[in-house]
Amino acid sequence: MTDYSHLHPDVASVIDGLDISARPVEEARVLPTAAYTSDAFFEFEKEAVFMRSWLCVGRVQQLPNTGDYMAMTLAGEPILVTRTKDGDIRAMSALCRHRGHPLKTQCTGNAKRFTCPYHAWTYDIDGRLLGAPHMGKTVEMNTLRDESTLPQLKVEIWHGFIFVNFDPEADSLAPTLSKLEPYMAGYDLDEMVTIPPKFERNPIPWNWKMLLENYIEPYHTQFVHPIIHDFAPSTGVEFDPWQGDNDNVIVRYVPFLEPDGGLTERGWQAPASFPVIPSLSEKQRNRVGFGMVPPTMNIIFTPDMLCYGLIYPLTPSSLTVGGGLFTAGGWCVPKSTAALPDFDARAGKLMEGSAQLGVQDTTVNIAMQAAKHSRYAPRGRLCYLEETLADFNRWLALRYRAHADRLRDPQMQVAAE
């Protein structure tokens, strides 16, 4: 039996319980409750998953010009994503190298430089230190500049989506997303318009995994979303099984009862809210695809748009979320669609349907989060319609176990503490 005495008891209880979760759906059970409730496990998980995975932060169309930037916080780390003078997309820590005050937080804009509001240290849009008032009397400025560049994150662009990774040794993203390529066919994202996601102002009060689990499994739709989801019945679901270590995609699709459907004010119905994308195949026009690139992105393929959502954890029982089916935006549509004179009215109706789904899911997720604290919280079996949950468990288990093994090294354990 593997010894996990080097881990916090909550972390050890989750790692020790992974064997029964990371099995094929016929044998799998839900994750241990500490994975959804424990502060100690959440801190472990940030290092195991969020500091070592590719995290979607937006689209290149949000940064069209030199100096455009997005400031955000990912798993507690403030970062800046910028368009440099060379036209590249760069991501870096947003913490001033003096005493750590954030240069920018939770905003977008355009800048030639970033100035710390605390002591006015200034950086260019590549993250290089330009100036530091009065510091020349303490240290030679060239030395200070050499040691004060903002720490850089790895960046990869996939179909115009910007992904960042805190791990400098991370493998390339694109090969791990190959399973999504057939779904992307016909969506010419370079020629489409991006309507960025709006983020909820208030935290969503449940664990980030619970949101993705609810999103990706079709078992609940017949019961939680009667009528408004009947047009995309769960009984017709088809899965693209998870392929193992080098697969960062969990995806399924559901046939529509009629072609050219989409999300409308009545839920999933035909015709869709916007004109059908003519370059899509007949198969694509007869279904909706639900995918996720864990841990931060979900992506929905419909005949009239490509829709994406971004999910960032805050605590074991809260997160912030934007786009997808959760808030407005996170939409990629043809230019002709965006130019429709009644675009806003159509979008408003679409959001009526989305809100109905959201209210129903909110009721379930709040109850589920509360239930995780019960002494009787089950580790129930999964239904065949929850194959994506077994896939997600296996994706997580790889990362949890790898980090638990890293922490066996005493030096790694001290660093983590």
N, C-alpha and C positions, 0 to 999 in steps of 0.2 A: 504494500500500500504506500502511495506517495506521501511524503512528509511535507506538510504545509505550515509547519510551526514558525517559519520565518515570516508569515503573513499575518496581518490583522485577522482576528477570528471571523469577522464578517466576510472578509475577502476569501479566507480559507474555506468558509462554508459554501461560497458560490463556486469556487474552483473545484472543490471536492464533489460538488453536485452536478458538474458539467457532463459527466459520462452519460447520464440518462437524458440530458437535453440535446446533446449533439449526436443524435442517432437518426436514422431514417424515420420518416413521419409515422410509420406503423408502430414504432417503439418509443418515439420521443415524448418527453414531457416538458412542461413549461419550466422556465428558469427559476432558481431559488429566489425567495422573496427579497433577500438582502440586495439582490441586483437592482431592485427598484426603490429601495428605501434607505440604504445605509450611506451615511456621509463618508465613511472610510472606503467603502467600495466605490463610490463615485470618484474619489480622489485617485484610487487605483485605476479606474476605468478611463479617466482623462489621459493618463500616461499610456495605458495599454492600447487605447483605441484612438482618441482624438489627437494625440501628439505623434501618432505613427500612421495615420491614414490620410488619404487625399480628401480634402474638404472643399466642397464647391462654395464659392463666395459670390458668384454673379456671372455676368456675360461681358465680353469685350466691348459690346455695343454701349455699355454703360460708361466706358472710358474712351471716347472717340478721339480726344485731343490731348496733346502734350500737357502734362500737369494735372489732368483729371485724376481724382483720387476717390477711394471709398475707405472710410475708417469704420472698423467694426471690432467686436470682441468675440473670439472663438474659444470656448471652454476656459474662460477667464483670462485669455491672452489678448490684449489690445494690439491690433495690427493695422497697417496701411497697405493698400493695394493701389499702385500708381501706373500711369502711362508715362514712360520716360521720353527724353529727347530723341532717343534712337527708335522710338515707336514700340518698344518692348513693354510688356506688362511685368511689373515687379511687385513683390510682397515682402514686407519687413515688419519687425517689431515697431510699435508706435511709442515705445518708452524712451524718453530722453536718456542719453548715456551718462548724464550728470548724476541725478538722484532719482530718476525713474518716473517723473511726471509724464503722463500721456501727452503727446503732441496734439492729437485729435481723438475724439471719441464719437462713435455712432453718428457719422455725418458723411456727406459727399460734397464735392466742390472741385475747384480748380486752383492750383497754387504754383508759384515758381519756387517756393521754399516753405519749409515748416519750421515755425518758431515755438519753442517751449514757452508756455505762459508763466512758468515759475521764475526762471533766470535767463530767459531769452537766448538760450543756445539755439542755433539755427542749422538746418539741414537742407540739402537739395533734394529733388524728387527721386534721386537714386538712393538716398539715405546717407550720403556723405556729410560729415560735419563741415559747415562753412565758417561758423564763428561762434565764439563763447566770450561774452564781455568779461573783462578784467582777468581772465584766466592766464593771460600771457605773463603775469607776474609770478605765477605758480609753476607753470610748465611751458616748455617750448611748444608753440602752436602746431608745428608739423607733427610733433610727437602726439599731441592730443588728437589731432585729426586722424592719425594712423590708428589709434586705439578706440576711436569713438564712432565708427560707422555703425548705423543701425543694423542689428542682426537680420540676416536675410533668410527668407523661407524659399523652399523649392516651389516653382510654378510650372504648371502644364496647362495648355489650352486644348480642349477637346470639343470639336464642333462649336467653337465659340464660347464654351463654358470655361470659366477660370477656376482652376483647382489649385490649392496650396497645400504644402505639407511641411510640418515642423521638423521632420526627420531628414537631415541632410543625406542620409544613406538610402532613402526610399527608392524603390524600383519605379520604373516608368509606369504611368497610369494607363495609357492608351491600350496596351495589350490586355489589361485586365477588364476592359469594357467591351471586348469584341462581341460578346453575346448581344449587346444592344444595337450593333450596326444594322442588322436587318430591320429593326424597328425605326431606325433613323432614315432609312431610304425614303426619298420623296419629300422630306422636310429640308428644303434648301435654306438652312438657317443663316447663311451669309447674306442671303437676299431677303430675309424676313425681318420684320420689325420686332424688337424686344420691348415689352411693357414690363418693367422691373417689378418684383414682388413688393407689396407693402407689408410691413411687419406689425404684428399686434403690439399695441402700446403696453399692455399688461402681460405679465408672465402667464403662460399656460400651465395650469396646476397639476401636471402629472409627469411621469418619467419620460425621457426622450424615446426610449425603446418602445414604450407602450404606444406612443403615437405612431411609430413606424409599423409596429405589429398590427394595429388596427387598420392602418392604411393598406397594407399589402396582402391581408388575408380576406378571401371572399366569403368565408363561412357565415359571417355575421350579417351580410347585406340583406338576405331574405327576411331576417327577423328584426333588425334595427332600422332598416330603410325600406319597409314595404311600400309598394306602389312606385315611389320615386326612383327605385333601383331595379324595378322589375324588367325594364327594357334591356338591362344587361344582367341576365340571371346568372347566379353563381354556379348553377348546375352545368353551365356550358364552359366553365373555366378550363384553360389549358396552361400548363406550367412549362417553363424552360428550366429544367433542374440546375441547381448550383453545381459548378464543375470542379470545385476544390480550391486549393491554395491560391491559385492565380486568377480567381474569378471574383470581381468586385461588384457583381450585378445580381440582384434578385428581381425576378420579373415574371409576370403572368399576363394573360390577356383573356378577355371575355367577349364572345360574339354578341352583337346587337340582334334584336328581333327583326330590325329592318336596317338597310344600309343608310349611311350618311347621318348617323345620329351624333349626339353630343350632349353636353350639359346645358340644360335650359331652365327656365323658371319653374318647370314642372319636374325637375330632376333629369335623369337620363332619358332622352326622347329623340325622335326624328320629326322634322329636320333639326340639325344642329343650330346653335345660336348664330354662327357665322358661316359664310360660304365654304363649301368643301374645297380642300386644297386639290387642284386638278392633277398634280403629279403623283398622288398617292395611288397605290395599287388597289384592285378590287377587294383584296383580302383586308387591307388596312381600312377601307371604307366601311367594312362590315364588323368592326370590332373596336374595343377600347383596350389599350395596353397600360398596365400599371407596373412601373419599375421603380427600383431605388438603388442608389449608389451610396451605401451606408458609409459613414454614419450621419451625413448631413443633407442628403439630397433625395427627393422623390421626383419622378418624371412620369407624365401621363401623355399617351399618344392617342389623339382623337382625329376624326376626319377633318376637323376645321381648325385645329391648332395643336401645337406642342406646348404642354403646360408643365411647369416645374415649381417645386417648393423647396425652401431652405429651412433647416431645423438646427438650432444651436442650443445646447443644454446650459442651464444656469445652476441648478442644484439637483439632488436626487429626485425631487418631486416638482421640478418646474423647468420650462424651456421657453425660448422665443421662437416664433415661426412666422414665415411669410410666404405668400404665393401658394401654388398648388391649389388644393381645394379649401384652403384655410382662410386666405385673405385674397383681395383683388391682386391682379398682376401675376408675374411669373408666367407670362404668356409670350409665345413666339407665333406671330401670324404673318401672312403675306402682306406686302405693302398695300395691295388693293383692299384688303380687309381693314387695315388700320385707317385707310382713307375714306371709308364709308361714312356718309353724312350722319347716319344713325348709329355709329360705332358705340358711343357711350350708352345709348339706350339699350342696345343689344347686350353690352357688357353688364349693365345693371340687371337685366333679366337673368343672365347667366349666374350672377352673384346671388340672386334670389334662390335659385336651386342649390347653389353651393351652401348658402346659409342654412337651408333646411337640413342638408346632410350634416353640417357642422354642429347644429344644435343636438341632433340625435347622437352623434359620436361623442360630443362633450358629456352628455349625461352618462354614457357608458364608461368613458375613460375616468371621470371623477370617481365613480363608484369602484372601478377597478383599482385605482391608486389607493383609495381608502382600504380596500379589502386586503391589500398586500401587507398591512400592519396587523392583520388578525392572526391569532394563534392557530386558527383553523384554515389559514390560506392554503389552498391546494396546489399540488404540482401535478395537474391533471394531464391526461393523455390528449393528444392532438387528433383532430379529424383529418381525413384525407384532403379536405378542402383547405387545410392549414399547412400544406407542404411548404409554403414560403416561410412559415415560422420555424420549421425544422431547419430550413436552409439558413435563416438568419441566426439561429442558435449556433450552427456550425461555423458560420463566418465569425461570430463573436468569440466562440470557444478557442479558435486558433490564436486570436490576439490576447485573450485572457491568459491562456496557458503560456504563451511565449513570454509575456511580461512577468508572470509568476516565476518562470525559470530565470529570467534576467535578475530578479530580485534575490535569487539564491546567492549571487555574488555579494559578499559583504560590502564592497565598495559601492555597488549599485544601490544596495539597501540604504546606506547612509545618505547617498545623494537624494534618494526618493523622499527620505524623512526630512 
